[in-house]
Amino acid sequence: MELHKDSGSLRVIIDVSYTSADEFIDFIENEQCQFIESLGVDGLKKFEWYVNEETNTATLIEEFDNAESFKEIATKAIGTPVNLKFREITTFESMTILGDVSDEMKENLAAMGPKFRTFKAGLN
């Protein structure tokens, strides 16, 4: 492990709420995850949902090798039927991006109001 060296990886944390747990869970298990996998983005390391059915809230954690992999998946997914359905069945609450992204990506994501955090210290 190296101390205080930025690995260049990027993490995206998205929080949503939803109305129907059955509909949401069926969607992420049987549509969204398969769709994301089918995009074939080599730099995607993790795409993991964590759900609280008592409060109808969920958190998505995405991990990428680098910012370019994030840009690739965002470009491929936006406007697709799966992405549009996701937007219909959820209410977007927040997005946090951990790692460095280009000014262009910041501009493209501005409508979602993301919080950006850059690496400063740690072990990897």
N, C-alpha and C positions, 0 to 999 in steps of 0.2 A: 504494500500500500504506500501511496505517496501522500504526504501532508501538504495541504493547501494548493494542490494542483487541480485546475479545472479540467475535467474529463471531456468537456464539450457536449455532454449529454443535455437533453432538454426534457423537462417534465411539465405536463399540462394537467391541471386539476380543475374539473368542471363540476359545479354543484347544480342540481336541478330538483324540482318538485314535480309531482304528478298526481293525477286524480285516482286512477285505477291501478292498484298494485298488480293485479292479474294481467292487465293489458301491457303495462310497462315491462314487467318481468318476462312475459312471453316475447315481447318485441326484442329486448336486449339478448335473450338467450337464443331465439330462433331466427332472427333477422339481422340485427345490427352486427353482432360479433362475426357471423359468417361473411357478411358484406365487407367488413373492415379487413378480414383475413384475405378475401378475394382480391383486394386491391394490390396485394403483392408488394407492399412497401418494406424493403429489406431492413431499413433502419428502425422499424417499429419493434420495440422490445417488450412493451406491456400495453394492454388495453384492458383494464380491470374495473368492474363496477362493484361498488359497495352500497348496499341498500338498507334503509331503515323503514320497514313496512308499517311501523306504528305511526310514523310522522309523514309518510309518503314523500320521503326525500331520498336522494341518492347522490353519490359522488363517483365520478369517473376519474381514474388515474391513467394517464397515457405517458409512456416513457419512450424516448427516441434516442438513437445514437447521436443525433445532431439536429440542428435547426432545419437543415435542408430536408430531412426525412419528415419533419412536422409539416413543412411547407408542401411537400409532395402529397401527403395524405389529405391535408386540408383542400388542396386544389382538386384532387380526384373525387372527394366526397361531397363537396358543396354543390347544392342544387339537385342531387340525385333523389330518387323517390324515397330511399331509406332515410336520407338526411331530412327531407321534408316531413316525413312521418314523425321522426324524432321531435322535430320542432312543434308538431301538432299535439303530441301526447305529453309534452313536458313544458314546464315553465323554467326558463333559464334563470338561475339565481346569481351565479358568479363564475369567473374564470381567473385562475392564477397561472402564470407561466413562469417556471423556474429555469433560468438559463438565458443565454443571449440570443435574441432574434433581430433580424434586420429592421431598419426603419420602415421598409416596405411592408413587412409582415405586421408591424405595429399599426401601420395605417390601415391595412386590410382588416385587422381585428378590432379596430377602434369602436365600431358599433356595439360590440359585446362588452365594452368597458373592462377589459382585462387589467389585472394587476401584474406588473412585471417585477421579477426579482432576479438579480444577477448573482452568480457565484462569488463568494469572497473567501471562504475558508472551509476546511473539512478534510476528510480522509477518503481516498478512492483508490 
